[in-house]
Amino acid sequence: MTEVDRIVGWLGRWASGRGPLYLLLAVRLRALIDDGLLAPGSALPPDRVLAQRLAVGRGTVVAAYDLLQQEGRLVRRQGSGTRVAEAELPTTRAAEGVSNPLLLHVLDPPDGVLLLTCAAPVEPPPVLVAAYQEAAARLGRVRHDIGYYPAGHPELRQAVAAYYTARGLPTEPGEILITNGGQQAIALITALLVAPGDTVRLETPTYPSAIEIFRNAGALVSPCELDETHERGVLLPREPEVGKPALAYLVPTAHNPTGRVMPALARRRLAAWAAEADVPLIDDEVPAELCFDGVTPPPLARFARGEQILTVASLSKLVWGGLRVGWIRASAALISRLARLRAIHDLGGDVLAQLAATALLGRLDEVRAARVTTLRARHDHLRAELAAHLPSWSCPPALGGQTLWVRLPRGDAGAFAQLTARHGVAVPPGSAFDVAGDHAACLRLPFVHPEPELSDGVRRLAAAWAAYDGTRRRAALQPLVV
């Protein structure tokens, strides 16, 4: 069997889905690369050869290869053909603006490098230990229960429903699906509502793991500009597009990565847009409880008429990332469909973790106050350190969340991010938060670490910036040789 035969066999019935052929082919090739069947450095068939074997036009293969090259999964060079990209340092992949630096560093953490890439609590709080002790005691009293709850444990569904009702959004337990974190919530919604070739509209910059999910679903991702005041009432795409999007996504509260908070009027207008356009809209509230003024704004669904708004949240930012408990709040009919889909994958989540989450929701005010106090102090400390050591960087204050959105005075943040790793600190460039790879002058800096680590990180960044900026200036002064 030739290598071409092997690859064609792995592709299988790649064209049986819905959407443009090049997208369907790219989706299948992406899966083969991510699963390791197509190893780093391995050669892919030439455009014409693969097109002939698949009985498609050469343009279909070229477009699929080009899309995967833009994502950093393939390398195409004249005379060398097309190859799977070699495994690279996380900062290099992130600098291209095509991979999620969070996932790269979780999968392959570099040694001796301070990771300012992941925006999540760096230590479990004492209240989590107490919640698990309470959950373990309750678990010891369970009888006649096999523990499979695809829609979530009834007690946690009740607690989450009560949480939204208290926020002015009347909710029944049947309108709640418990998930293994917010990431699974977004993935389940995407799997249910988005087919290859469908358009997903999202704001930019945005949460990079959501971009990964939509791309892996074979969606056409349509970015919409995020204005300085976060006060746009509808998600308007950068370019005119044909057809209605299958899904829209945004983070209106304690926005990741900018830390902005959408005003109430904009929330009302956005909910009205979703209803009038009949577009399902994911309101990602994972960081919503981290507003520095201590007031959590209402979810978008509170302003909605109809069933277009799907609210996603979790305890990963408020409590700890290792507590893999999240949820979806949507119509009962949609929750039922999502629960059936979820059951195919894992039959439900960890019951002990769900009981601990139930206990934590009962102490939400205490948990929120402690976390916000810590984050606000670290936010102020990081901004003060940046002002002292990197005064040329633009660093507006965040209204909530866990990250600062920093703009460099000159240069390219992707190239700079490669240099910072050699100075012992990893940072994600702004292009990683934009589906088009824009925001090249920006960096996202989390303030989740204790103050001494933040100070150390800024000193390393300052050393890297001195080296980077000095190199750029010397290059600019070099005479032009003709």
C-alpha positions as semicolon CSV with decimal commas, in nm:
position;residue;x (nm);y (nm);z (nm)
1;M;0,000;0,000;0,000
2;T;0,140;0,340;-0,098
3;E;0,135;0,640;0,135
4;V;-0,132;0,801;-0,085
5;D;-0,348;0,490;-0,049
6;R;-0,301;0,500;0,327
7;I;-0,406;0,865;0,353
8;V;-0,707;0,818;0,126
9;G;-0,813;0,522;0,341
10;W;-0,784;0,734;0,657
11;L;-0,994;1,006;0,499
12;G;-1,282;0,762;0,467
13;R;-1,621;0,916;0,384
14;W;-1,491;1,268;0,431
15;A;-1,735;1,422;0,182
16;S;-2,054;1,288;0,343
17;G;-2,117;1,595;0,556
18;R;-2,285;1,926;0,478
19;G;-2,088;2,224;0,351
20;P;-1,821;2,314;0,091
21;L;-1,600;2,022;-0,009
22;Y;-1,277;2,202;0,079
23;L;-1,402;2,260;0,434
24;L;-1,508;1,897;0,473
25;L;-1,166;1,785;0,350
26;A;-0,987;2,030;0,581
27;V;-1,191;1,910;0,880
28;R;-1,095;1,548;0,817
29;L;-0,727;1,625;0,751
30;R;-0,718;1,838;1,068
31;A;-0,850;1,542;1,268
32;L;-0,585;1,310;1,120
33;I;-0,313;1,559;1,218
34;D;-0,449;1,619;1,567
35;D;-0,490;1,244;1,627
36;G;-0,129;1,182;1,524
37;L;-0,203;0,965;1,222
38;L;-0,037;1,230;1,007
39;A;0,282;1,281;1,206
40;P;0,479;1,608;1,222
41;G;0,703;1,640;0,918
42;S;0,520;1,379;0,712
43;A;0,452;1,460;0,347
44;L;0,103;1,495;0,205
45;P;0,017;1,403;-0,154
46;P;0,059;1,675;-0,416
47;D;-0,254;1,875;-0,494
48;R;-0,320;1,711;-0,828
49;V;-0,254;1,357;-0,704
50;L;-0,490;1,383;-0,408
51;A;-0,754;1,560;-0,618
52;Q;-0,744;1,280;-0,873
53;R;-0,772;1,010;-0,606
54;L;-1,065;1,188;-0,437
55;A;-1,240;1,270;-0,766
56;V;-1,255;1,644;-0,692
57;G;-1,114;1,952;-0,856
58;R;-0,758;2,052;-0,773
59;G;-0,892;2,378;-0,629
60;T;-1,071;2,183;-0,354
61;V;-0,744;2,029;-0,232
62;V;-0,553;2,357;-0,268
63;A;-0,816;2,543;-0,062
64;A;-0,811;2,275;0,210
65;Y;-0,431;2,277;0,226
66;D;-0,424;2,659;0,236
67;L;-0,674;2,670;0,523
68;L;-0,468;2,424;0,727
69;Q;-0,153;2,620;0,646
70;Q;-0,319;2,935;0,785
71;E;-0,395;2,739;1,103
72;G;-0,031;2,635;1,134
73;R;-0,098;2,265;1,081
74;L;0,065;2,240;0,736
75;V;0,375;2,390;0,575
76;R;0,377;2,444;0,197
77;R;0,701;2,538;0,023
78;Q;0,789;2,559;-0,343
79;G;0,993;2,254;-0,435
80;S;0,930;2,081;-0,099
81;G;0,563;2,005;-0,134
82;T;0,314;2,001;0,154
83;R;0,410;1,865;0,495
84;V;0,256;1,846;0,840
85;A;0,402;2,124;1,054
86;E;0,672;2,020;1,297
87;A;0,594;2,033;1,669
88;E;0,706;2,376;1,788
89;L;0,749;2,567;2,109
90;P;0,411;2,681;2,237
91;T;0,502;3,046;2,203
92;T;0,595;2,997;1,839
93;R;0,263;2,836;1,754
94;A;0,073;3,098;1,952
95;A;0,265;3,377;1,783
96;E;0,123;3,272;1,448
97;G;-0,224;3,354;1,578
98;V;-0,361;3,017;1,477
99;S;-0,344;2,803;1,791
100;N;-0,477;2,835;2,139
101;P;-0,180;2,908;2,369
102;L;-0,380;2,783;2,668
103;L;-0,420;2,438;2,514
104;L;-0,059;2,429;2,396
105;H;0,078;2,504;2,739
106;V;-0,161;2,264;2,912
107;L;-0,062;1,984;2,675
108;D;0,312;2,059;2,671
109;P;0,418;2,294;2,953
110;P;0,773;2,425;2,899
111;D;1,026;2,389;3,179
112;G;1,153;2,690;3,369
113;V;0,912;2,935;3,210
114;L;0,664;3,155;3,397
115;L;0,336;3,095;3,216
116;L;0,141;3,416;3,176
117;T;-0,079;3,238;2,925
118;C;-0,355;3,072;3,125
119;A;-0,616;3,292;3,291
120;A;-0,736;3,067;3,573
121;P;-0,686;3,050;3,951
122;V;-0,341;2,912;4,029
123;E;-0,441;2,748;4,358
124;P;-0,758;2,581;4,493
125;P;-0,910;2,798;4,768
126;P;-0,978;2,657;5,117
127;V;-1,353;2,689;5,055
128;L;-1,322;2,424;4,781
129;V;-1,168;2,176;5,024
130;A;-1,454;2,238;5,268
131;A;-1,709;2,192;4,987
132;Y;-1,559;1,856;4,893
133;Q;-1,565;1,745;5,256
134;E;-1,934;1,832;5,273
135;A;-1,996;1,656;4,941
136;A;-1,813;1,343;5,057
137;A;-2,028;1,326;5,368
138;R;-2,342;1,353;5,159
139;L;-2,214;1,093;4,916
140;G;-2,172;0,850;5,205
141;R;-2,547;0,865;5,262
142;V;-2,644;0,784;4,902
143;R;-2,835;0,462;4,843
144;H;-2,995;0,306;4,532
145;D;-2,826;0,547;4,291
146;I;-2,604;0,436;4,000
147;G;-2,469;0,791;3,960
148;Y;-2,536;0,843;3,588
149;Y;-2,686;1,188;3,525
150;P;-2,638;1,298;3,162
151;A;-2,827;1,622;3,231
152;G;-2,657;1,674;3,566
153;H;-2,723;1,587;3,929
154;P;-3,075;1,701;4,028
155;E;-2,953;1,896;4,330
156;L;-2,703;2,097;4,126
157;R;-2,957;2,162;3,850
158;Q;-3,193;2,295;4,116
159;A;-2,918;2,512;4,267
160;V;-2,819;2,661;3,929
161;A;-3,183;2,728;3,841
162;A;-3,225;2,909;4,174
163;Y;-2,909;3,109;4,100
164;Y;-3,053;3,246;3,775
165;T;-3,394;3,306;3,928
166;A;-3,227;3,518;4,196
167;R;-3,062;3,721;3,919
168;G;-3,400;3,809;3,769
169;L;-3,416;3,527;3,513
170;P;-3,683;3,275;3,624
171;T;-3,543;2,930;3,555
172;E;-3,656;2,571;3,613
173;P;-3,417;2,277;3,667
174;G;-3,529;2,136;3,331
175;E;-3,371;2,442;3,167
176;I;-3,026;2,355;3,305
177;L;-2,769;2,108;3,169
178;I;-2,461;2,041;3,383
179;T;-2,136;1,999;3,186
180;N;-1,769;1,927;3,247
181;G;-1,679;2,296;3,245
182;G;-1,768;2,581;3,014
183;Q;-1,554;2,439;2,735
184;Q;-1,772;2,130;2,704
185;A;-2,081;2,349;2,715
186;I;-1,967;2,546;2,410
187;A;-1,858;2,226;2,232
188;L;-2,196;2,056;2,289
189;I;-2,389;2,356;2,160
190;T;-2,164;2,374;1,855
191;A;-2,200;2,002;1,784
192;L;-2,579;2,033;1,799
193;L;-2,630;2,356;1,605
194;V;-2,334;2,397;1,368
195;A;-2,251;2,190;1,059
196;P;-1,942;2,222;0,837
197;G;-1,978;2,530;0,620
198;D;-2,215;2,710;0,859
199;T;-2,123;3,059;0,973
200;V;-2,050;3,137;1,338
201;R;-2,041;3,506;1,423
202;L;-1,829;3,620;1,716
203;E;-1,671;3,933;1,851
204;T;-1,301;3,994;1,826
205;P;-1,081;3,973;2,021
206;T;-1,236;3,680;2,202
207;Y;-1,177;3,361;2,402
208;P;-0,936;3,152;2,189
209;S;-1,069;2,810;2,290
210;A;-1,407;2,905;2,143
211;I;-1,233;2,980;1,814
212;E;-1,076;2,632;1,825
213;I;-1,414;2,469;1,882
214;F;-1,581;2,649;1,592
215;R;-1,292;2,582;1,357
216;N;-1,284;2,214;1,445
217;A;-1,654;2,198;1,362
218;G;-1,571;2,318;1,011
219;A;-1,752;2,648;1,059
220;L;-1,685;2,969;0,872
221;V;-1,600;3,208;1,154
222;S;-1,714;3,565;1,093
223;P;-1,536;3,817;1,322
224;C;-1,707;4,134;1,441
225;E;-1,516;4,432;1,577
226;L;-1,535;4,500;1,950
227;D;-1,555;4,876;1,996
228;E;-1,380;5,063;2,275
229;T;-1,693;5,103;2,489
230;H;-1,831;4,751;2,427
231;E;-2,159;4,921;2,334
232;R;-2,251;4,768;2,000
233;G;-2,608;4,650;1,987
234;V;-2,570;4,389;1,714
235;L;-2,289;4,163;1,599
236;L;-2,199;4,323;1,266
237;P;-1,941;4,128;1,063
238;R;-1,629;4,290;0,924
239;E;-1,729;4,202;0,569
240;P;-2,073;4,156;0,410
241;E;-2,176;3,793;0,409
242;V;-2,449;3,584;0,252
243;G;-2,699;3,400;0,466
244;K;-2,783;3,394;0,832
245;P;-2,527;3,266;1,086
246;A;-2,603;2,936;1,254
247;L;-2,469;3,065;1,585
248;A;-2,327;3,375;1,752
249;Y;-2,091;3,391;2,049
250;L;-1,969;3,661;2,285
251;V;-1,843;3,729;2,639
252;P;-2,034;4,039;2,753
253;T;-1,928;4,044;3,120
254;A;-1,567;4,071;3,244
255;H;-1,473;4,007;2,884
256;N;-1,185;3,776;2,801
257;P;-0,935;3,923;2,709
258;T;-1,016;4,294;2,758
259;G;-1,194;4,289;3,097
260;R;-1,478;4,508;2,972
261;V;-1,840;4,491;3,086
262;M;-2,127;4,547;2,843
263;P;-2,378;4,815;2,957
264;A;-2,742;4,723;3,015
265;L;-2,870;4,911;2,708
266;A;-2,632;4,722;2,479
267;R;-2,743;4,394;2,638
268;R;-3,105;4,477;2,567
269;R;-3,031;4,568;2,204
270;L;-2,821;4,257;2,150
271;A;-3,092;4,028;2,289
272;A;-3,343;4,200;2,060
273;W;-3,113;4,143;1,762
274;A;-3,086;3,770;1,839
275;A;-3,464;3,743;1,864
276;E;-3,536;3,940;1,547
277;A;-3,265;3,767;1,344
278;D;-3,359;3,428;1,496
279;V;-2,991;3,350;1,563
280;P;-2,893;3,130;1,860
281;L;-2,654;3,334;2,072
282;I;-2,412;3,197;2,333
283;D;-2,374;3,432;2,629
284;D;-2,048;3,310;2,783
285;E;-2,075;3,403;3,151
286;V;-1,779;3,200;3,277
287;P;-1,602;3,516;3,409
288;A;-1,924;3,706;3,488
289;E;-1,897;3,684;3,868
290;L;-1,557;3,858;3,860
291;C;-1,671;4,221;3,822
292;F;-1,458;4,448;4,038
293;D;-1,748;4,664;4,154
294;G;-1,905;4,354;4,313
295;V;-2,218;4,378;4,097
296;T;-2,289;4,097;3,849
297;P;-2,487;4,236;3,551
298;P;-2,797;4,047;3,433
299;P;-2,749;3,772;3,175
300;L;-2,857;3,849;2,819
301;A;-3,145;3,601;2,846
302;R;-3,312;3,831;3,098
303;F;-3,378;4,073;2,809
304;A;-3,470;3,806;2,554
305;R;-3,805;3,736;2,398
306;G;-3,801;3,379;2,278
307;E;-3,546;3,104;2,316
308;Q;-3,245;3,228;2,117
309;I;-3,011;3,296;2,412
310;L;-2,804;3,009;2,551
311;T;-2,622;3,103;2,871
312;V;-2,296;2,921;2,947
313;A;-2,107;2,939;3,277
314;S;-1,878;2,742;3,505
315;L;-1,689;2,760;3,833
316;S;-1,343;2,739;3,673
317;K;-1,263;3,112;3,696
318;L;-1,450;3,186;4,017
319;V;-1,318;2,888;4,215
320;W;-1,058;2,670;4,040
321;G;-0,998;2,521;3,696
322;G;-0,964;2,171;3,842
323;L;-1,330;2,182;3,945
324;R;-1,469;2,069;3,610
325;V;-1,828;2,181;3,659
326;G;-2,013;2,410;3,421
327;W;-2,361;2,443;3,280
328;I;-2,591;2,562;3,002
329;R;-2,912;2,755;3,067
330;A;-3,152;2,730;2,771
331;S;-3,505;2,625;2,681
332;A;-3,617;2,289;2,820
333;A;-3,654;2,149;2,467
334;L;-3,300;2,244;2,373
335;I;-3,161;2,116;2,703
336;S;-3,326;1,780;2,636
337;R;-3,155;1,757;2,296
338;L;-2,820;1,859;2,444
339;A;-2,854;1,602;2,724
340;R;-2,909;1,323;2,469
341;L;-2,599;1,436;2,282
342;R;-2,398;1,460;2,603
343;A;-2,503;1,105;2,703
344;I;-2,334;0,970;2,392
345;H;-2,001;1,104;2,513
346;D;-1,978;1,039;2,886
347;L;-2,317;0,963;3,051
348;G;-2,269;1,259;3,284
349;G;-2,012;1,421;3,507
350;D;-1,843;1,350;3,840
351;V;-2,116;1,336;4,105
352;L;-1,881;1,429;4,390
353;A;-1,771;1,743;4,205
354;Q;-2,134;1,833;4,136
355;L;-2,224;1,798;4,503
356;A;-1,927;2,019;4,591
357;A;-2,044;2,273;4,333
358;T;-2,390;2,269;4,494
359;A;-2,231;2,353;4,828
360;L;-2,027;2,634;4,670
361;L;-2,333;2,793;4,509
362;G;-2,487;2,803;4,855
363;R;-2,190;3,017;4,965
364;L;-2,164;3,220;4,644
365;D;-2,145;3,564;4,808
366;E;-1,854;3,455;5,027
367;V;-1,671;3,286;4,737
368;R;-1,722;3,584;4,505
369;A;-1,610;3,844;4,759
370;A;-1,288;3,659;4,837
371;R;-1,198;3,598;4,473
372;V;-1,276;3,951;4,354
373;T;-1,078;4,104;4,641
374;T;-0,774;3,898;4,544
375;L;-0,805;3,970;4,174
376;R;-0,856;4,343;4,221
377;A;-0,537;4,366;4,430
378;R;-0,337;4,166;4,176
379;H;-0,482;4,372;3,890
380;D;-0,367;4,695;4,055
381;H;-0,026;4,547;4,135
382;L;0,033;4,431;3,777
383;R;-0,065;4,770;3,632
384;A;0,165;4,946;3,877
385;E;0,456;4,718;3,784
386;L;0,393;4,772;3,412
387;A;0,381;5,149;3,462
388;A;0,712;5,139;3,649
389;H;0,907;4,905;3,421
390;L;0,731;4,934;3,082
391;P;0,583;5,286;3,078
392;S;0,555;5,296;2,699
393;W;0,303;5,011;2,697
394;S;-0,067;5,104;2,689
395;C;-0,248;4,922;2,970
396;P;-0,608;5,038;3,036
397;P;-0,768;4,909;3,357
398;A;-1,005;4,613;3,342
399;L;-1,354;4,630;3,492
400;G;-1,341;4,264;3,583
401;G;-1,211;3,924;3,486
402;Q;-0,852;3,808;3,514
403;T;-0,661;3,970;3,228
404;L;-0,522;4,298;3,098
405;W;-0,528;4,378;2,726
406;V;-0,196;4,550;2,661
407;R;-0,090;4,736;2,347
408;L;0,276;4,761;2,253
409;P;0,399;5,100;2,128
410;R;0,561;4,944;1,820
411;G;0,658;4,611;1,671
412;D;0,476;4,281;1,645
413;A;0,352;4,101;1,956
414;G;0,391;3,761;1,789
415;A;0,762;3,813;1,728
416;F;0,801;3,959;2,075
417;A;0,624;3,657;2,231
418;Q;0,885;3,428;2,079
419;L;1,159;3,634;2,244
420;T;0,992;3,642;2,587
421;A;1,019;3,262;2,615
422;R;1,397;3,295;2,598
423;H;1,371;3,535;2,893
424;G;1,173;3,282;3,096
425;V;0,817;3,409;3,052
426;A;0,545;3,297;2,809
427;V;0,275;3,539;2,692
428;P;0,003;3,499;2,427
429;P;0,000;3,762;2,149
430;G;-0,320;3,937;2,054
431;S;-0,339;3,757;1,721
432;A;-0,424;3,436;1,911
433;F;-0,753;3,599;2,018
434;D;-0,858;3,701;1,666
435;V;-0,982;3,459;1,400
436;A;-0,816;3,672;1,132
437;G;-0,486;3,695;1,321
438;D;-0,520;4,071;1,372
439;H;-0,448;4,268;1,693
440;A;-0,082;4,204;1,620
441;A;0,027;4,486;1,852
442;C;-0,153;4,347;2,159
443;L;-0,075;4,105;2,443
444;R;-0,300;3,946;2,704
445;L;-0,150;3,945;3,053
446;P;-0,333;3,758;3,333
447;F;-0,314;3,878;3,693
448;V;-0,398;3,545;3,853
449;H;-0,053;3,488;4,005
450;P;0,056;3,620;4,346
451;E;0,218;3,964;4,350
452;P;0,582;3,844;4,374
453;E;0,537;3,626;4,065
454;L;0,371;3,913;3,877
455;S;0,663;4,140;3,966
456;D;0,910;3,876;3,847
457;G;0,713;3,833;3,525
458;V;0,716;4,205;3,451
459;R;1,093;4,222;3,509
460;R;1,142;3,938;3,261
461;L;0,910;4,110;3,012
462;A;1,103;4,434;3,053
463;A;1,431;4,257;2,980
464;A;1,279;4,090;2,675
465;W;1,135;4,423;2,554
466;A;1,472;4,596;2,590
467;A;1,630;4,326;2,375
468;Y;1,348;4,326;2,122
469;D;1,313;4,703;2,090
470;G;1,689;4,752;2,075
471;T;1,720;4,497;1,796
472;R;1,442;4,667;1,600
473;R;1,598;5,009;1,639
474;R;1,943;4,886;1,531
475;A;1,787;4,718;1,229
476;A;1,609;5,040;1,136
477;L;1,940;5,230;1,147
478;Q;2,121;4,987;0,916
479;P;2,200;5,149;0,580
480;L;2,021;5,013;0,277
481;V;2,261;4,818;0,057
482;V;2,179;4,813;-0,314
